[in-house]
Amino acid sequence: MSEYRSFKDGMYEDIEKEVFNGVEMRHYKDRPNNLVELLNTSVDRFSGRTAVVDNDVRISYGEFHRLCRNLALSLTSLGINKGDRVAILMNNGWEYAVSYYGIIQTGAIAVLLNWRCSGSELEYMLDDSGAKYLLMGGEHWEKLESISKTKISLKGIYTTHDHVPGKTECFGDLLEPDFQHASVEFPSIHEADPAAIMYTSGTTGKPKGALQTHRNCVANAVNVCKVAEIDENDIQIILAPMFHASGMNAGLTTCLYAGGSSVIRPSFDPLDALTQIQEEKITVSGGVATMWWVILHMTPRSDFDLTSLYKIIFGGSPVPTELIQQLTTAFPNVRFGNIYGSTEATSTSSYNTHEDILRIPEAVGQPLPTIDIKIIDPVSGIPKPHGEVGEICVKGPTVCGGYWNRPQATQETS
């Protein structure tokens, strides 16, 4: 694998070569050691600034940290220890963000469940992960009522709704009373410790749980901040589901690392997106190309003040040439980018810059500064010549630690 230097020179500064688990790779020297340190650093720098916006709820970095700590203390009091699993089944919202960062503060592993899955699929994931507790939105309770309690190891379910369904507890009780002065010491977290399990789509069988480490998630956040040039002045809108690598890793965690603000929306609604851009002065938006085609052709966008928006980052699908041409006319001051990635690589592996997307909009760009990519023959393993189709292989600090409970599948990807 050769080293590419396709981005600005400054994006390659502070990179060192290191050997991790017997593999030589590149990583940024000046980085947080884990996600808890990542959050704490931003809290120290930006305590009074807004971290998360969810409708009328506005949470500063300091308050976000307090809520996460309270949740972590409550989970610890329930017997959650380092390495245990706690599942999240929620729609996008501030509760999701607090749940994730509260869970990992205990050293436990957050299991991010796709709320689009059926009850039987959720049952499989809960059983496979061995989650001890489930934090969920009450609107998903019907899916869980039919789950076989003998197959899963849940000790309790906490729901976010005001009217808590039977056999569940109130999620809000985990956030209060205020444990701010509690003397509990959380375990030390190392970069190789697991942070999250994200289940793949299961197109070749049962879904596999990609085990993302703190090192993976930190590396992804640093890389995305560098190439997409995200900083503390940015206000992003999160439209992708937070159970997905795009919404959580490329979205929330990257913005928390930068010190910016995240406006979390439950899903993509074109008029809602335009309203949020106008009212919250959104500077950065992600999403698949189809979202922007809808905004261009199926909304009264001229009725909205969208002048704050200066960056649109695509992902998850090809970007048609004609769409870029139309967007550059409609938003002449906006810069564009396009990412390629996977759950197994935490989120982002390559990035097509604004200059290159105008030139080759259908491309997904060059490898991130600490990532190597090669295309091989899937049978022989021999690299394919330029321009030929093959299997994409990724190496770098974002490549996940394997599949949960799947040693054979993990070995096959090495």
N, C-alpha and C positions, 0 to 999 in steps of 0.2 A: 504494500500500500504506500503510495507516494504522498508527500505533504503538499497541500494546496495553500496558496496564499492569495486568494481571490478577493478578500475583503480589505478594508483599509488597514494600513500597517499597524495602527494603534490597537486593533483588535487582536493582534498576535503578541502584544507585549505581556509580560508577566506569565508566560506559558513555560512550563518545564516538562521535561521527560521524566517519567517515573515508572516503576514496575509495581503493578498491583495484581495480586493473585497470580503471579508468574507471567503476567502479560505486560509488555512495554507499551505505554501510551502517553498521551500528553494531557496536561491538566493545568488550570490556572493556579498559581501559587497562592495568591491573595484571595482566599475564599473561605466561607464559613465551613466548619467541620461537619455540621449537621443542620437539619431544618430548624431545630430549637434555637441554635445559635444564630441562624439566619434571621429568624423573627426577632430575637432579643436585640440584635444589632440594630435593626430598623426601629425597634421601639425606643432604644436609647437615642437614636438620631432624630426621630420624627414623632415623639410621644403624643404631641397635641394635634398632629395632622390627621386627616381622615384616611382610614385604611379601607373601610368597607361601607358601601351604601346599598341599602335594600329597601326600596320604596321610601317610607318615612323614617326608616332606621338608619342613623348615621353613626358609625362607630370609629372612634379615634384609635390610633395605634396603641395608646396606653390602655384604653378600655378593652380593646380586642385582646390584649395580653392578659388583662385581669380575668376576662371571661374564659379564656382558654385555660388559665391556671386553675380557676375554680372547677371547671369541668374535670381537669386532670386530677385534682385533689379528691373530687367526688368518686371518680373511677377507681382511684387508689383505695379509698375507703371501702369500695365494693369488692376489693380483692384483686384488682387488675395489676399484674406485674409485667415487667419487661418481657417482651416476646409473646405475650397474650394477644389475641385478636379481638378487636371491637369493630362491628360492622356499621356502616352508614347506608340508609335507604331513604333518601330525601330528595325533593326537588331542589333546584338551585336556591340559595338564600344565605343570609348571614349565619343561620344555625349550622349550615353545612360547613362553612369556613371555620367556625369555632369548634365544631365536632372534630374535624380533621386535625387541627393544630392542638386541640386539647388531648386527643388520643396519643399522638406521637410524643407529647411531652412526658407521658408516663413511661415511655420506652416500648409501648404496645404498638401493634401493627394495625393500621386502619384498612378495613376491607370495604372497598367502594363498590356498592351494588347498583346495577343498572335497573332503575325503576320500571323500565319498559319490559323487563323479563316477566315470565309467567310465575305463578306460585311454585310450580314444580322446579323451575330453573333456579329460583331463589333458594328453595329448600336444598338443592344440590350444592350451591355455593356456600350456604351457611354450614352445611355438613362438612364440605371439603375443607373449608378454612378453620373449622373448629371455633368459630366466634363465640365468646362468652356473653357478650351483650350486644344488643342491636339498638341503635339510635335512628329513629325513623319519623317520617311525616305521617300523621294519622290517616291521611287520604289513601295510604297504601295498605292499611290494615286488612282489608278484605282479602288481599292476595295471601296473607299469612295465616288467616284463620284455619285454612285447610291443611297447613303444614303438619307433618307427623312430628310430634314433640319427642318421640322416642329416637328419632334419627339425628337430631341436632343437639348441640351442647349449650344452647342459650340458657343463661341464668335469669335474664330479665330483658324487657323491652321498654324503651322510653320513647314517648311520642311527643311531637311538637304542638299538636292541636290543643285548643282550650278545653274541648270536651274529650278527655282521654278515653279511648276504647277500653272495654273490659280486658283484664289480664295484662294491662300495660301500666306504666308509671309515667309521670309528667317530666318531659325533658327539662323544663324550666327549673325543676327542683335540683337538677345537677349543677346549675349555675349559681344558686344561692342556698344558704347564706354565704356571705363573703368570707372566703378563706384566705384573704390577702395576707394575713399575718400568721398563717399556719406554719409550723416548723417542719413539715414534711419535706424530706429531701428526695427528689426524683433521681432515678438511676442515671449514671453516666451513659451518654449515647455516643457511639463511635460511628465513623462514616460508613462502615460496612454493615451496620445494623439495618434490618429491614424497616421501612417506613410505611409501605402500603402494598396491598395486593389488589391489582386491577385485573378482572377477568376478561379474557379475549372472547371473541364472538363464537368460538366453538364450531367453526365451519367444517372441521375435519373430525368432529366428535364432541365430547364433553368440553365445556369451556375450561381453559387453563388459566390459572392465576399467576400473572406476571408479578414477580416479587421485586419491587422497586426499593432500592436502598436509599438511605439519606445521601450517600455520595452521588447516586444517580440523579436525585431530584435537585440537589444543589448544583451539580454540574450543568444540568439542563437550564436552570434559572440564570446562571452566570452567562452561559453561551447565548441564550436568547436575548438577554439584556444587551450584550455586546453587539450582536449582528443586527438586531432590530432597533438599537439605539433607544432603549427605554430608560427613563430616569425618574427622579422624584417629582418632577413637574407633570408627569403624565397622569391622565385619568382614563382608564380603560373601561370598556363595557364587556362583561362576560356573558356571552350568548350560548356558548357550547355547554353541554351538561358537565357538571363538576365531578361526576363519576368517571369521566373520560379524561385522558391525558391532556387534551387540549384545554379543557376548562380548568382543571386543577393545576397541572404542572406548568404548561405554557402560559396559562392565564393567571390564576391567583398567586401561585408561589413566585413567579417571575416578577409580578408587580410588588409583592411584599418585599422581595429582595431589593428592588429598585427604590422603594420608599414612596411609590405612587399610590393612587386610589383606585379601587375596583368597584364599579357599579354592577351589581349582580342582578341579572334578570332571569326569571323562571324558564324562559324559552325564547326562541326568536319569533317576534311579531313585528312586521315591518313598520307599522305606525308607532308602536311602542319604542322601537329602536330609534326612530327619528326624533321622537319626543325626548328620549333620554339624552341623545346627542345634543339637542338644543338646550335642555334645562340643566344638565349636569356639565355642560361644556366638555364633552368627551373629546379626547385627543387621539386615542388609539382604538381601533375596532378590528376584531378578527372575524373569521367565518368562512364558510364555503362560498364559491363563486355564485351559486344559485341565489343566495341571500341578496347579493348586490344587484343581480339581474332583476329580482323582484322589486327592490327599492328604486331602481332606475325606471322600470316600466309599469309598475302597478301601484305607485303611491304618489300623492301630491307633494313630492319632496320640496318643490319650490316654495311651499308654504312654511317651511322650517328654516331656521337659521342654523346652518351646519358649518359655519366658518371656523369653529374650534377644531374640527377634525383635520388632522394632518397626516395620519398614517392608517392604511388599511392593509391588514396582513391576511392573506388567503391560506387555506390549508384544507386537506381532506378530499380534494378533487382537482381535476385539471382546470386551468384558467383559460377560457377561449380568447383568442386574439381580439375578436370584435368587442368583447366585454371590456378589456383593458382600454381599447380605443374610445369606447363610449364613456368610461369612467374618467379618463384623462380630460375629456371635454367637459364632463359634468363637474369634476372636482380638480381644476387645474393646479391647485396648490397642495394636493395630497400626494404623499409618497406611498408607493406600493411595495409589498413584499410577498413572497410565497414560500411556504415551508413544506418539507416532506419529513415524515417520521413514522413512528409506530409505538404501540404500548410497550413493546419489549425494549425499546430505546428511550423510554421515559416520556418522550414526546417528539423532539425535533432533532433531525440528523443533518438536514441541509437547508439552505436558505437562498432564495433568488432575490437579489437586491433590486431596488427601484430601477437602477440603470439597466440591469440585465433583464428585468421583467418587461421593460419597454421594448427591448431588443428581441427577446425570446420568451414571450409570456407563457408558453406552454411548458417551459422547463421548470424544474424544482431547485435549480441553483447548485452551488458547490457545497461540499461538506463544511460543517461548522469548524471553527478554528482548532478544536481539540478532537475532531472526529475524522476517522479514515473510512472511506467507502470503496468497495471494489465490486465488480460484476463478474460472477463465475458461472461455469457450467455446473448445474446442480448435481450432475452424476459424477463427473470427473474431478470437480473442484478446481479446474484450471481456469484462470482469468480469461474472460471473453474479450475479443478485440473491440475497439471503439465502435459504437454504433450498433452492436449486436445485443440481442435480448438474452438475459440470464438472471440468475438469482442475486439479489442485492445482499451484500454482507457488510455489516457495520461494526467498527471497533472504536472504543473510546469509553470515557468514564460515565456516559449516560446509559450504556448497555446494561440491562437489568441483571440481577443476581441469579436468575433462573426462574423456574416455574415451581410454585408451591406444591409440595407433595408429588412432584413429577421428576424424579432424578433422571429417568431415561430420556424424557423430552428435553430436559436441560442439557444432557450430554449431547444430544443430537444437534443442538444449536451452537455448540462450542467450536 
